[in-house]
């Protein structure tokens, strides 16, 4: 697989400089290509800008002064036809990192970390900002690894109440192991042509409180289950994303 690198300013640089645009890399990017991947002068690299465009490029220079020369724009990987907004209640650090990484690989359009009553972690403003930067870096790495060219939005952590108030997607689902309707049964009630963006709410490690489930219902969310087994929070969201991609998306 050709090594990939996120270069956010690729499109602007190409528009300004034309063919064979040279883009200087920062020390982190240069270290990754020349020391981690051990690429040398002239190595072929795929550059993507995070907004859905991709270029064939060549590495020039070394870690201290590495750059990419954009040779030609190439076909990018299309996004899933179903736009899924994952609202993931916060879990412990490793589990949250895993969820965000895999949700990006599975095609989530955006991911919102949510504070709920039973979330095991709380952040002050400074730590929330650091966590957001950390999650954005995880999303970037997941796009590089998976061949995805559009970087999903990772939203700032917010309360469940604030998140519910801002949801406008026409289809709204919340996972509840006690729900009488399964995800596949819910799908059978809709014609494909009617399937618009989907907001998917996943509870924390101890589940959503009854009052939170009532609040989600008041906000238009339909409770669905993934069958008779109770899944952990880091499994539930990823399983639901996979199921939705199989039922409505590009699997």
C-alpha positions as CSV (number, residue, x, y, z in Angstrom):
1,X,0.0,0.0,0.0
2,X,1.3,3.4,-0.9
3,X,2.1,5.5,2.2
4,X,-0.4,8.3,2.8
5,X,-0.1,11.7,4.4
6,X,-2.7,14.3,5.4
7,X,-1.7,17.7,3.8
8,X,-4.5,20.1,4.5
9,X,-3.1,22.9,2.3
10,X,-2.6,20.7,-0.8
11,X,-5.5,22.1,-2.8
12,X,-4.7,25.7,-2.0
13,X,-1.0,25.2,-2.8
14,X,-1.8,23.5,-6.1
15,X,-4.2,26.3,-7.1
16,X,-1.6,28.9,-6.4
17,X,1.5,27.2,-7.9
18,X,0.1,24.9,-10.6
19,X,1.8,21.6,-11.6
20,X,4.6,20.1,-9.6
21,X,3.7,22.1,-6.5
22,X,6.2,21.7,-3.7
23,X,4.8,21.6,-0.2
24,X,7.2,21.8,2.8
25,X,6.4,19.3,5.6
26,X,6.6,20.1,9.3
27,X,9.1,18.2,11.5
28,X,6.5,15.7,12.6
29,X,5.4,14.8,9.0
30,X,9.1,14.6,7.9
31,X,10.0,12.4,10.8
32,X,7.1,10.0,10.0
33,X,8.0,9.6,6.4
34,X,11.8,9.5,6.7
35,X,12.3,7.9,10.1
36,X,9.2,5.8,10.9
37,X,8.5,4.6,7.3
38,X,12.2,5.0,6.2
39,X,11.3,6.5,2.9
40,X,14.0,8.1,0.8
41,X,14.2,10.8,-1.9
42,X,11.8,10.1,-4.7
43,X,9.5,7.8,-2.9
44,X,5.9,7.8,-4.0
45,X,3.4,9.1,-1.4
46,X,-0.4,9.7,-1.6
47,X,-1.3,13.2,-0.2
48,X,-4.9,13.9,0.8
49,X,-6.3,17.1,2.1
50,X,-9.1,15.8,4.4
51,X,-11.9,17.3,2.3
52,X,-12.1,14.5,-0.3
53,X,-9.2,15.1,-2.7
54,X,-6.0,13.0,-3.3
55,X,-2.7,13.5,-5.1
56,X,0.2,11.3,-6.3
57,X,3.3,12.9,-4.8
58,X,7.0,12.3,-4.4
59,X,9.2,12.8,-1.3
60,X,11.9,15.4,-1.6
61,X,14.7,16.1,0.9
62,X,15.2,14.6,4.4
63,X,13.7,14.9,7.8
64,X,15.2,18.3,8.4
65,X,13.8,19.8,5.2
66,X,11.4,17.3,3.8
67,X,8.7,18.3,1.2
68,X,6.2,16.7,-1.1
69,X,6.0,17.5,-4.8
70,X,2.4,17.1,-6.0
71,X,2.6,15.3,-9.4
72,X,-1.1,14.7,-10.3
73,X,-4.5,14.6,-8.7
74,X,-5.9,11.1,-8.6
75,X,-9.3,9.6,-7.9
76,X,-10.3,9.8,-4.2
77,X,-12.2,7.2,-2.2
78,X,-15.9,8.0,-2.2
79,X,-17.6,8.6,1.1
80,X,-20.4,6.2,2.3
81,X,-23.8,7.1,0.8
82,X,-25.2,7.1,4.3
83,X,-24.1,9.9,6.6
84,X,-23.9,8.6,10.1
85,X,-23.3,11.0,13.0
86,X,-22.1,9.0,16.0
87,X,-22.9,10.4,19.5
88,X,-20.7,8.4,21.8
89,X,-21.0,8.8,25.5
90,X,-17.6,9.1,27.1
91,X,-15.9,5.9,28.2
92,X,-12.4,5.3,29.7
93,X,-9.5,6.7,27.7
94,X,-8.4,3.5,25.9
95,X,-12.0,2.5,25.0
96,X,-12.8,6.0,23.7
97,X,-9.6,6.1,21.6
98,X,-10.5,2.7,20.2
99,X,-14.1,3.7,19.4
100,X,-13.0,6.9,17.6
101,X,-10.3,5.1,15.5
102,X,-12.6,2.3,14.4
103,X,-15.6,4.6,13.8
104,X,-13.5,6.6,11.4
105,X,-12.5,3.4,9.6
106,X,-16.1,2.3,9.4
107,X,-17.1,5.6,7.7
108,X,-18.8,7.7,10.4
109,X,-19.4,11.2,9.0
110,X,-18.9,12.9,12.4
111,X,-18.3,11.8,16.0
112,X,-19.5,13.7,19.1
113,X,-18.1,12.8,22.5
114,X,-20.9,13.2,25.1
115,X,-21.0,13.6,28.9
116,X,-23.8,11.5,30.3
117,X,-24.9,10.8,33.9
118,X,-22.9,7.5,34.1
119,X,-19.8,8.6,32.1
120,X,-16.8,7.5,34.1
121,X,-14.7,10.6,33.2
122,X,-15.1,14.4,33.5
123,X,-12.9,17.1,31.9
124,X,-12.2,20.7,32.7
125,X,-12.0,23.0,29.7
126,X,-8.2,22.7,29.3
127,X,-8.2,19.0,29.5
128,X,-11.2,18.8,27.1
129,X,-9.2,20.8,24.6
130,X,-6.3,18.5,24.9
131,X,-8.5,15.4,24.5
132,X,-10.1,16.9,21.4
133,X,-6.7,17.4,19.8
134,X,-5.7,13.8,20.7
135,X,-8.9,12.4,19.2
136,X,-8.4,14.5,16.0
137,X,-4.9,13.0,15.7
138,X,-6.4,9.5,16.0
139,X,-9.0,10.4,13.3
140,X,-6.2,11.6,11.0
141,X,-4.1,8.4,11.5
142,X,-7.2,6.3,10.9
143,X,-7.9,8.1,7.6
144,X,-4.2,7.6,6.6
145,X,-4.4,3.9,7.4
146,X,-7.8,3.1,5.9
147,X,-7.5,5.0,2.6
148,X,-10.2,7.5,3.5
149,X,-9.8,11.0,2.0
150,X,-12.4,12.9,3.9
151,X,-11.6,13.6,7.5
152,X,-14.7,13.3,9.7
153,X,-15.5,16.0,12.2
154,X,-14.7,15.3,15.8
155,X,-16.8,17.6,17.9
156,X,-16.0,19.2,21.2
157,X,-17.2,17.1,24.2
158,X,-20.6,18.3,25.4
159,X,-23.5,17.3,27.6
160,X,-26.1,14.9,26.4
161,X,-28.7,17.6,26.9
162,X,-26.8,20.1,24.6
163,X,-26.1,17.4,22.0
164,X,-29.8,16.3,21.8
165,X,-30.8,20.0,21.4
166,X,-28.6,20.4,18.4
167,X,-29.6,17.3,16.4
168,X,-31.5,17.9,13.2
169,X,-30.9,14.6,11.3
170,X,-34.2,13.1,10.0
171,X,-33.3,9.6,11.3
172,X,-32.4,9.4,15.0
173,X,-31.5,6.1,16.7
174,X,-30.5,5.2,20.3
175,X,-29.2,1.8,21.2
176,X,-31.1,0.2,24.1
177,X,-30.7,-3.6,24.8
178,X,-34.3,-3.6,26.2
179,X,-35.8,-2.2,23.0
180,X,-38.4,-4.4,21.3
181,X,-37.3,-3.3,17.8
182,X,-34.1,-4.6,16.3
183,X,-32.0,-2.5,14.0
184,X,-32.7,-4.8,11.0
185,X,-36.5,-4.7,11.7
186,X,-36.3,-0.9,11.9
187,X,-34.6,-0.8,8.5
188,X,-37.3,-2.8,6.9
189,X,-39.8,-0.1,7.7
190,X,-38.1,2.5,5.5
191,X,-37.7,2.7,1.8
192,X,-34.1,3.3,0.8
193,X,-35.0,6.5,-1.0
194,X,-36.1,8.0,2.3
195,X,-32.9,7.3,4.1
196,X,-31.2,10.6,5.0
197,X,-28.5,11.4,7.5
198,X,-28.6,9.3,10.7
199,X,-27.8,10.3,14.3
200,X,-26.8,7.3,16.4
201,X,-26.6,7.6,20.2
202,X,-24.5,5.1,22.2
203,X,-24.6,5.1,26.0
204,X,-21.6,4.8,28.4
205,X,-20.2,1.7,30.1
206,X,-23.2,1.5,32.5
207,X,-25.7,2.5,29.9
208,X,-28.0,5.5,29.6
209,X,-30.1,6.4,32.6
210,X,-33.9,6.0,32.2
211,X,-34.2,9.8,32.3
212,X,-31.7,10.1,29.5
213,X,-33.6,7.5,27.4
214,X,-36.8,9.5,27.9
215,X,-35.0,12.7,26.9
216,X,-33.7,11.1,23.8
217,X,-37.2,9.9,22.9
218,X,-38.5,13.4,23.4
219,X,-35.8,14.5,21.0
220,X,-37.2,12.1,18.4
221,X,-34.8,9.2,18.9
222,X,-36.1,5.7,18.2
223,X,-34.8,3.0,20.6
224,X,-33.4,-0.1,18.8
225,X,-31.5,-3.1,19.9
226,X,-28.8,-5.3,18.3
227,X,-30.3,-8.5,19.3
228,X,-30.4,-10.5,22.6
229,X,-26.8,-9.9,23.7
230,X,-25.8,-6.8,25.7
231,X,-22.7,-5.3,24.1
232,X,-20.1,-3.2,25.8
233,X,-20.0,0.5,24.9
234,X,-16.9,0.2,22.8
235,X,-18.5,-2.7,20.8
236,X,-22.1,-1.4,20.5
237,X,-21.4,1.7,18.4
238,X,-19.0,-0.1,16.1
239,X,-21.4,-3.0,15.6
240,X,-24.2,-0.5,14.9
241,X,-22.1,1.4,12.4
242,X,-21.2,-1.9,10.7
243,X,-24.8,-2.9,10.5
244,X,-25.9,0.4,9.1
245,X,-23.2,0.3,6.5
246,X,-24.4,-3.2,5.5
247,X,-28.1,-2.3,5.5
248,X,-27.9,1.2,3.9
249,X,-24.3,2.1,3.1
250,X,-21.4,0.8,1.1
251,X,-20.6,-2.6,2.7
